[in-house]
Amino acid sequence: MVSLRQRVEAELEDLQRSGLRISLKVLEAPQAARTAVDGRSVINLASNNYLGFADHPELKARAKEFVERWGVGSGAVRTIAGTLSIHQQLEEQLASFKGTEAALVLQSGFTTNQGVLGALLKEGDTVFSDALNHASIIDGLRLTRAERKVFPHRDVGALEQLLAETSGDGLKLVVTDGVFSMDGDVAPLDRLVEVARRYGATTYVDDAHGSGVLGQAGRGTVHHFGLETSPDVIQVGTLSKAWGGVGGYAAGSAGLRELLINRARPFLFSTSHPPAVVGGLSAALELVVRQPEIVERLWENTRFFRSELRRLGFDTLRSETPIVPVLFGEASAAFEASRQLLAKGIFAVGLGFPTVPRGAARIRNIVTAGHDQEMLEQALAAYREVGRNLALIS
Ligand SMILES: *Cc1c(COP(=O)(O)O)cnc(C)c1O
């Protein structure tokens, strides 16, 4: 028999040996373009705070207002007594922003994938999943009885072949991230939807990194490709990245929303958002519609930072978005570079196997609208030195 203590210690040793043990980096100041780590002020290239909303004064003001008016907790799951009118108003606002008939808000992006995939898929259905889809999609699919077929990353031809091989009268669901979180590349959604449609399949897009980033005023990847009114496209995403709060959403038809209210298990069995979160998110959606130039600034910063890194000789992989990886190859090199950058006041996180493939260890930089030119130039100067120290660039 194994005791709890033996189990915990053995597992931790295992992680240590395989180099996978994680230690938490603690921010000692708010989540912003400039923050504090290990007692020093740093330029933050590690967060998903694309629009700088996580500590934005307008969001904070609305969150406080909602606390005063609605209190701190919501007290129940949505289906019992946990739906406040502000929850429904946020969903209407979100549907109108996304250009869909309806939207439903769930606790997080992670639980949204579990809830929506779990509510939709039954035995006899087939899911076609991009090889680089997010962990929450993989876990969500594991909870269903649908058959899973994985297609190589962004490979529309391979997807078509799998669709052609699949018979039966179940639902066929093509599932993809809108923007992929490790490479910063975009799903070829127009071609995916076109192929899916030819085989009677529905397309499901997880737009966690595309929402607030792509499309007019950050309406998302689906909007970027002009597919928002397509009845055979479901979009889900998070409210925890660009939108500066926490939560997930599904946007689509009114019928879909109704089904999710009845069947999405996290929605049914986990308490709804506290008013402060709802207030912040509601202010975020208003703000971006009123000031779409915030998204423009995000893209100007992105273009500048990426092209300068490339000019210095770094490999930024397939990046097409504010997610700008810098390839180091060996995990040890990426982690060393991250340490050296931090010593120069740049907070950027190294990622190795199994988060990314072996030999493709990298630092993932995320540019935000909150960075100014001076911060980006300081980060580039640090990158130049560190790249030379490690003989990655000349
Ligand atoms: C971050 C992310 C999630 C999880 O969203 P949370 O709101 O943080 O739970 C889901 N899907 C994708 C593609 C993500 O990048």
The ligand as a MOL file (V3000), in Angstrom:
LIG
                    3D

  0  0  0     0  0            999 V3000
M  V30 BEGIN CTAB
M  V30 COUNTS 15 15 0 0 0
M  V30 BEGIN ATOM
M  V30 1 C -6.3800 29.9130 -22.2930 0
M  V30 2 C -7.1980 29.0280 -23.1100 0
M  V30 3 C -8.3250 28.3910 -22.5750 0
M  V30 4 C -8.6790 28.5020 -21.1110 0
M  V30 5 O -9.3120 29.6990 -20.8300 0
M  V30 6 P -9.4800 30.1300 -19.2940 0
M  V30 7 O -10.5180 31.1850 -19.3420 0
M  V30 8 O -8.1640 30.5930 -18.8140 0
M  V30 9 O -9.9480 28.9090 -18.5560 0
M  V30 10 C -9.1060 27.6370 -23.4210 0
M  V30 11 N -8.7910 27.4790 -24.7250 0
M  V30 12 C -7.7040 28.0510 -25.2640 0
M  V30 13 C -7.4160 27.8600 -26.7160 0
M  V30 14 C -6.8660 28.8390 -24.4750 0
M  V30 15 O -5.7800 29.3960 -25.0150 0
M  V30 END ATOM
M  V30 BEGIN BOND
M  V30 1 1 1 2
M  V30 2 1 2 3
M  V30 3 2 2 14
M  V30 4 1 3 4
M  V30 5 2 3 10
M  V30 6 1 4 5
M  V30 7 1 5 6
M  V30 8 2 6 7
M  V30 9 1 6 8
M  V30 10 1 6 9
M  V30 11 1 10 11
M  V30 12 2 11 12
M  V30 13 1 12 13
M  V30 14 1 12 14
M  V30 15 1 14 15
M  V30 END BOND
M  V30 END CTAB
M  END
